[in-house]
């Protein structure tokens, strides 16, 4: 059961089964996620409750293309929060990505939000055609909500 609480007109607390899982300082604009360990900056998990009270977890994958210096960097960022077996079995190339997205192969993200920034750098790394192939696969996947940075 999810429960939220606002304390001191500044602090938002979110509890899941009476365990603190999220805290946000409203006037300072920063937050912290709690679990068995605190998540890293690039790790996000959206926890929502549907109209029937069922808890749904949606993974958020954030890929900052400006921090990618090779195709391998991109693939490592894509799978950074996946379980060990998925990381091990994912081929870290376009064919493996195509299999993951279209056939639920290793590297399948499940219901997720994928946010990609630094697109210009990624186009240089992959080439325009391959980068557009990645983006189109994600746009067509019904289980992915794709967020791309706005470019001028």
KOLTIRO-535162 format. One record per residue (C-alpha): residue in three letters; residue number from 1; x, y, z. Coordinates in steps of 0.25 Angstrom, whole numbers, plus 5000, padded with zeros to 4 digits. Last residue first. Layout:
<nodes>
[node 'ALA'; NUM; [X; Y; Z]],
...
</nodes>
This chain:
<nodes>
[node 'UNK'; 152; [5067; 5093; 4872]],
[node 'UNK'; 151; [5068; 5080; 4879]],
[node 'UNK'; 150; [5058; 5074; 4889]],
[node 'UNK'; 149; [5064; 5063; 4897]],
[node 'UNK'; 148; [5057; 5050; 4894]],
[node 'UNK'; 147; [5047; 5043; 4903]],
[node 'UNK'; 146; [5042; 5029; 4899]],
[node 'UNK'; 145; [5031; 5022; 4906]],
[node 'UNK'; 144; [5034; 5007; 4904]],
[node 'UNK'; 143; [5024; 4996; 4905]],
[node 'UNK'; 142; [5017; 4998; 4892]],
[node 'UNK'; 141; [5031; 4998; 4884]],
[node 'UNK'; 140; [5029; 5006; 4871]],
[node 'UNK'; 139; [5037; 5018; 4877]],
[node 'UNK'; 138; [5048; 5009; 4883]],
[node 'UNK'; 137; [5050; 5002; 4870]],
[node 'UNK'; 136; [5050; 5016; 4863]],
[node 'UNK'; 135; [5060; 5022; 4872]],
[node 'UNK'; 134; [5070; 5010; 4870]],
[node 'UNK'; 133; [5069; 5010; 4855]],
[node 'UNK'; 132; [5071; 5025; 4855]],
[node 'UNK'; 131; [5084; 5023; 4862]],
[node 'UNK'; 130; [5088; 5013; 4852]],
[node 'UNK'; 129; [5085; 5022; 4840]],
[node 'UNK'; 128; [5091; 5034; 4846]],
[node 'UNK'; 127; [5105; 5028; 4850]],
[node 'UNK'; 126; [5106; 5020; 4863]],
[node 'UNK'; 125; [5117; 5029; 4870]],
[node 'UNK'; 124; [5114; 5042; 4862]],
[node 'UNK'; 123; [5099; 5040; 4864]],
[node 'UNK'; 122; [5101; 5037; 4879]],
[node 'UNK'; 121; [5108; 5051; 4880]],
[node 'UNK'; 120; [5097; 5058; 4874]],
[node 'UNK'; 119; [5087; 5050; 4882]],
[node 'UNK'; 118; [5093; 5055; 4895]],
[node 'UNK'; 117; [5080; 5052; 4903]],
[node 'UNK'; 116; [5072; 5039; 4903]],
[node 'UNK'; 115; [5061; 5036; 4913]],
[node 'UNK'; 114; [5055; 5022; 4913]],
[node 'UNK'; 113; [5042; 5020; 4921]],
[node 'UNK'; 112; [5039; 5005; 4924]],
[node 'UNK'; 111; [5030; 4993; 4923]],
[node 'UNK'; 110; [5039; 4982; 4920]],
[node 'UNK'; 109; [5054; 4985; 4918]],
[node 'UNK'; 108; [5057; 4973; 4909]],
[node 'UNK'; 107; [5073; 4972; 4909]],
[node 'UNK'; 106; [5073; 4957; 4906]],
[node 'UNK'; 105; [5061; 4954; 4896]],
[node 'UNK'; 104; [5047; 4960; 4897]],
[node 'UNK'; 103; [5045; 4958; 4882]],
[node 'UNK'; 102; [5044; 4972; 4877]],
[node 'UNK'; 101; [5052; 4980; 4887]],
[node 'UNK'; 100; [5062; 4970; 4892]],
[node 'UNK'; 99; [5064; 4964; 4878]],
[node 'UNK'; 98; [5066; 4978; 4872]],
[node 'UNK'; 97; [5076; 4981; 4883]],
[node 'UNK'; 96; [5084; 4968; 4880]],
[node 'UNK'; 95; [5085; 4971; 4866]],
[node 'UNK'; 94; [5089; 4986; 4868]],
[node 'UNK'; 93; [5100; 4982; 4878]],
[node 'UNK'; 92; [5103; 4979; 4893]],
[node 'UNK'; 91; [5100; 4964; 4892]],
[node 'UNK'; 90; [5091; 4963; 4904]],
[node 'UNK'; 89; [5094; 4950; 4911]],
[node 'UNK'; 88; [5103; 4955; 4923]],
[node 'UNK'; 87; [5095; 4968; 4925]],
[node 'UNK'; 86; [5082; 4960; 4925]],
[node 'UNK'; 85; [5088; 4949; 4935]],
[node 'UNK'; 84; [5093; 4960; 4944]],
[node 'UNK'; 83; [5080; 4967; 4946]],
[node 'UNK'; 82; [5078; 4980; 4938]],
[node 'UNK'; 81; [5081; 4994; 4944]],
[node 'UNK'; 80; [5093; 4997; 4935]],
[node 'UNK'; 79; [5087; 4991; 4922]],
[node 'UNK'; 78; [5085; 5003; 4914]],
[node 'UNK'; 77; [5097; 5010; 4920]],
[node 'UNK'; 76; [5106; 4998; 4916]],
[node 'UNK'; 75; [5100; 4998; 4902]],
[node 'UNK'; 74; [5104; 5013; 4900]],
[node 'UNK'; 73; [5118; 5011; 4906]],
[node 'UNK'; 72; [5120; 4999; 4896]],
[node 'UNK'; 71; [5116; 5008; 4884]],
[node 'UNK'; 70; [5127; 5017; 4888]],
[node 'UNK'; 69; [5130; 5030; 4896]],
[node 'UNK'; 68; [5117; 5031; 4903]],
[node 'UNK'; 67; [5116; 5042; 4914]],
[node 'UNK'; 66; [5110; 5052; 4904]],
[node 'UNK'; 65; [5100; 5041; 4900]],
[node 'UNK'; 64; [5093; 5042; 4914]],
[node 'UNK'; 63; [5085; 5029; 4915]],
[node 'UNK'; 62; [5074; 5029; 4925]],
[node 'UNK'; 61; [5066; 5016; 4927]],
[node 'UNK'; 60; [5054; 5017; 4936]],
[node 'UNK'; 59; [5048; 5004; 4940]],
[node 'UNK'; 58; [5033; 5004; 4943]],
[node 'UNK'; 57; [5028; 4997; 4955]],
[node 'UNK'; 56; [5013; 4994; 4957]],
[node 'UNK'; 55; [5006; 4992; 4970]],
[node 'UNK'; 54; [4991; 4986; 4968]],
[node 'UNK'; 53; [4981; 4995; 4976]],
[node 'UNK'; 52; [4970; 4992; 4965]],
[node 'UNK'; 51; [4971; 5006; 4960]],
[node 'UNK'; 50; [4986; 5005; 4958]],
[node 'UNK'; 49; [4997; 5007; 4968]],
[node 'UNK'; 48; [5010; 5013; 4963]],
[node 'UNK'; 47; [5025; 5011; 4966]],
[node 'UNK'; 46; [5034; 5018; 4957]],
[node 'UNK'; 45; [5048; 5013; 4957]],
[node 'UNK'; 44; [5060; 5021; 4954]],
[node 'UNK'; 43; [5075; 5019; 4954]],
[node 'UNK'; 42; [5084; 5029; 4948]],
[node 'UNK'; 41; [5088; 5036; 4961]],
[node 'UNK'; 40; [5090; 5023; 4969]],
[node 'UNK'; 39; [5080; 5016; 4977]],
[node 'UNK'; 38; [5080; 5016; 4992]],
[node 'UNK'; 37; [5081; 5002; 4998]],
[node 'UNK'; 36; [5071; 4992; 5003]],
[node 'UNK'; 35; [5062; 5003; 4998]],
[node 'UNK'; 34; [5062; 5018; 4999]],
[node 'UNK'; 33; [5060; 5028; 4988]],
[node 'UNK'; 32; [5066; 5042; 4991]],
[node 'UNK'; 31; [5061; 5056; 4987]],
[node 'UNK'; 30; [5065; 5070; 4982]],
[node 'UNK'; 29; [5057; 5082; 4978]],
[node 'UNK'; 28; [5060; 5091; 4990]],
[node 'UNK'; 27; [5046; 5096; 4994]],
[node 'UNK'; 26; [5040; 5082; 4993]],
[node 'UNK'; 25; [5050; 5074; 5000]],
[node 'UNK'; 24; [5047; 5060; 4994]],
[node 'UNK'; 23; [5047; 5047; 5002]],
[node 'UNK'; 22; [5045; 5033; 4996]],
[node 'UNK'; 21; [5044; 5018; 5000]],
[node 'UNK'; 20; [5040; 5019; 5015]],
[node 'UNK'; 19; [5034; 5006; 5019]],
[node 'UNK'; 18; [5019; 5006; 5024]],
[node 'UNK'; 17; [5016; 4996; 5012]],
[node 'UNK'; 16; [5021; 5006; 5002]],
[node 'UNK'; 15; [5024; 5020; 5008]],
[node 'UNK'; 14; [5026; 5033; 5001]],
[node 'UNK'; 13; [5030; 5045; 5009]],
[node 'UNK'; 12; [5029; 5060; 5004]],
[node 'UNK'; 11; [5037; 5070; 5012]],
[node 'UNK'; 10; [5034; 5085; 5012]],
[node 'UNK'; 9; [5021; 5089; 5019]],
[node 'UNK'; 8; [5028; 5083; 5032]],
[node 'UNK'; 7; [5023; 5069; 5028]],
[node 'UNK'; 6; [5016; 5064; 5015]],
[node 'UNK'; 5; [5011; 5050; 5015]],
[node 'UNK'; 4; [5009; 5040; 5004]],
[node 'UNK'; 3; [5004; 5025; 5006]],
[node 'UNK'; 2; [5005; 5014; 4996]],
[node 'UNK'; 1; [5000; 5000; 5000]],
</nodes>
